[in-house]
Amino acid sequence: MPAWAKIISGLVLVSALLISRAGPGEAQTSDLVSKTAFRVCADPANFPMSNKEGTGFENKLADYFAATLDLPLQYEWYPMATGFIRNSLAANKCDVVIGYAQGHELVLNTNHYMTSAYALVVPRDGPLAAVTNLSDPALKGLRIGIIAGSPPATHMARNGLLGKAKAYNLVVDRRHESPTVDLLNDVKSGDTAAAILWGPIAGPMVKQEYPDLMVIPLLQETLPPRLFFRITMGVRLGEKVWQRKLNSLIRRNQAEIDAILIDAGVPLINDMGTAVMDQGQ
């Protein structure tokens, strides 16, 4: 046998061995994705994003994606806290998480379908309505609500705002505790002068339940950590075929996705986190 033929034969043999040794999860991970339903992993009590009543904006996105794929929608409910991915997506009880921050190691991210930012929530007619960054002197000495451990806390510390801050729990079971509602209620009552909250939570809640408050996306902070994030869908690691299918879905339907988010009150910003997009309202 010629030398070149021996080399080719060896490569074919090695390839065959590698394929034979790959487990079913490695060789054909997309076979785990349901062909009969759009199976969504979601928190049952995480309004305004998702809830069992189906009124969250992630529920409405799931409705739209399922209809576009011509599949019935099926949920696996699990609180979005420790063990969420392990007990839902990784356990093959569902196939997609509708909202997940880009770059997270526990999932394979699709292309992002929205970019948003942390926001300052203040009384609409109050003295803080013109504040756009956390270094504004108008915030000095005020009691500001903040979710403990969230990225804006670093900026608050840098600007001397933590001394009087009121902290709220970061990881909770929303079926039993709702720090975001407490945070906004405290601004409404005057217990705190302002609050800092993730925009896709603050925007819809203020739009629906707090007409006397306003949401100001924090886009002027120049030092780390960044306060804007690109949000994707999350699928199981290795499921590239399913990821590409969802990427195509996002690309072809971005205008409809934006419309759902804007109608919910989510503050959308450009991909670089420098400007608020036209909300069409």
N, C-alpha and C positions, 0 to 999 in steps of 0.2 A: 504493500500500500504506500503510495507517495506520502511524503512528509506532511504536505498541506492537507491531505485527506485525513491523516491521523489527528491533526490539530482540530479540524472541524468535528470529527467524531468525538473527540474528548470534550469539546465545548457542549455538544448536544447532550452527552452523558451527564455532565455536571449540571446543566440546566434541568434535565429530567429529575435528577436527584433532589435538587433544590425545590422543585415543584412538589415532588412526592412527600417531602418532609414538612411542607407548609401545612399548618393546621387549617381546618375549614374557615376559621375566622380570619386567617391571613390571606388565603387564596381567593375567597369569594365573600368578602364581608358584606357586599351589597345584597346578598341573598337573605340577609337578616331583615331587610326593609320590607314591610308589608306591601303586598301588591293589591290588597283589597280595601285598605283604609289609610287615611292620612293620620298617623298616630302621633299625637302631640304630648310631650311631657310638660306639665304645668302645675303651678302652685294654685290650690283651690281658694286661697284667701289673700290674694296679692293685688287687689284693686289699687290703682287704676290700670294695672297691666293685665292681670288675669284673675278670674274667679269662677266658681262653679255656676254662677248665674249667667256667665257668658257676656258680661257687660264691659270687660276690660278691652283695651285697644289690641292687646296680643290675641285675645279671643277673636276679635273681628278680623285681624290679619290671618289667623288660622282658618276662619270661615272662608275668607277669600282664597287662600292658597288651596284649600281642599276643593273648592268649587272649580278653580282653574285647572286642577289636576283631575277633575271629574271623579273624585273619591269621597266617600263618607268620612266625616270627621270623628275621630275617636280620641278620648283623653285618658292619660294616666296621671292621676292627681297625686302630688307629693309636695310637702312644704319645701320651699326653696331655702334650705339651710344645709347644715352639714349632712352629707350623704345623699343629696338630691340627685346628682348624676349617677352615683353608684347604684342607687335603688330604683332608678327609672330608665334612663337611656342605656347605661352600661348593662343593665339587667335584661335588655331587649323587651321591655314592656311598652316601649314607644320608640319613635324614630327621629324625632326632631324637638329641639327646644327653640321656641320662637324668638326669644330675645337673649343674646349672650354677648358679652363684651369681646371684641376682637382680640385674638392672641391668647386666649385662655388655654392652658395645657390639658384640661380634662376633656375637651371636645375638639373635633375638627370643625373649624369655622367656615361658613360660607362667605361669600363676598358680603360686605356690609350693606344694609338697606336703609340705615339712617345714621346720622351723627347728631349728638345732642350734648348738653353740658350741664354742670351743676349751676344752680340759680339762686339768687337772693330773692326772698319773698318778703315784701313789705306792704304796709297799708297804702292803698292806691292814692289817697289824698294826703298822705303824711309827709314829713320832712325828708324822708329817705327815698322818695320816688325817683330822684335823679341820680342816685348812686349807681355806679357801674363797676366798681372794683373794691376790693377789701382793704385797700390802703387809703380810702377816702376818709378824711378827718371827721366826717359826720358820724362815722361808726364808733369813734373812740368813746370808751366808757359806757357803752350800751350793753344790755343783756341780749345776746344773740343765741338762738337755738341752733344746735348742730348735731348731726348723727355721729356718735362717737366712732373714731377710727376712719371716718371717710376722708378722702383727699383734701377737701377744703380746710380741715382742721389744721393742717400744716401751714396754710396761708394765714389762718387766723392767729396762730402762734407767732408767726413772723411779724404780723402787724399789731401785736399786743392786745388781741381781742379775746383770748382764752380765759383771762382772769375772771370775768363776769359771765362767761358763757354758760348756757344750760345744755347739758349733754343728754342725748336720748340713745337708747340701745340700738346697736347695729344689726345683730342677728337675733331675730325673734320668730316665733310661730305666729303669723298674722291672724290665725284663727282665734288667738287668745289675747294678743297684744298688738297695738297699732301705733308705733311711735310717730309715724308721719302725720296721722290725724291729731295726735297730742301736740305735735310741733306746730301745726297750722292753727289749731285751736288757741294755743298760747299767744300766737301773734295776733289773732283776731281779738282776744280778750285784753291784750295789752300787757300780759305777763312777760312777754319778750318783745323787744322792739323790731326784731327781724328774725328770719330763719334762713338757713342754707340747706338746700335739698336738691337731689338729683332731678333735673329738669323734666324728664318724662313721667316722674311722679308728681312733681309740683304743678306743672302746667295743667294736666287734666283735672286734678283735684280742685285747684283754684277756679278753673273755668266752670266746673259743675256745682261747687258748694261754697266758694268763698269770693263772691263778687266784689267785696270791698278790698281785696288784696290784689297785688300784681306780682308777676314773675319776671325777673331781670336776669337773663343768662350771663354768667360770669366769663366774659371773653377777653378781658383786659389784663389778666394775670400773666406776667412774662417769665416768672421763675417757676421751677418745678415744685410739686407735681402738676401735671396738666390737669385741667378740669373738664376737658371734653373727651368723649369716647365714641368710637364707631361701633355700632351694634349690628351683630350678625345673627344668623340662625346657627345652632350647634347640632352636629350629628356625631355619630360614633366614630372614634379614631379608625382610620383606614378605609372609610366608606367614600371613596373618591367619586364613584359613579353617581351616588345619591347627592353628594356635594355639588357636582357639576350640573345635575338636573335642577337643583334648587337655585344655583347661580343663574342659570338660564331663566328660571321663573322670576327671579328678582330683576334681572336686566330688562326683560320684556314687559314688566308690569310696574316699573318704578313710579310712574305717575299715579297709578291707582293706590300704591302703597303710601305715597306721600299724602294723598287725599285722605286716607283713613287716619293717619297720624295727625294731620292738621285739624281734622274735624274733632278729634279727641282732645286737642289742646296741647299736644306735644310740641315744645319749641325745637324746631329743626335748624341746624346751622350747617355751614359749608364744611367740606371734608377737612379743611385745615384749621377749623375751629376759630375763625377770625370774624365771621359775620353771621347774623341771623338770616335765614332764607325767607323769602316772601311767603307769608302764611296764607295768602289768598283770602284774607278777611278784612 
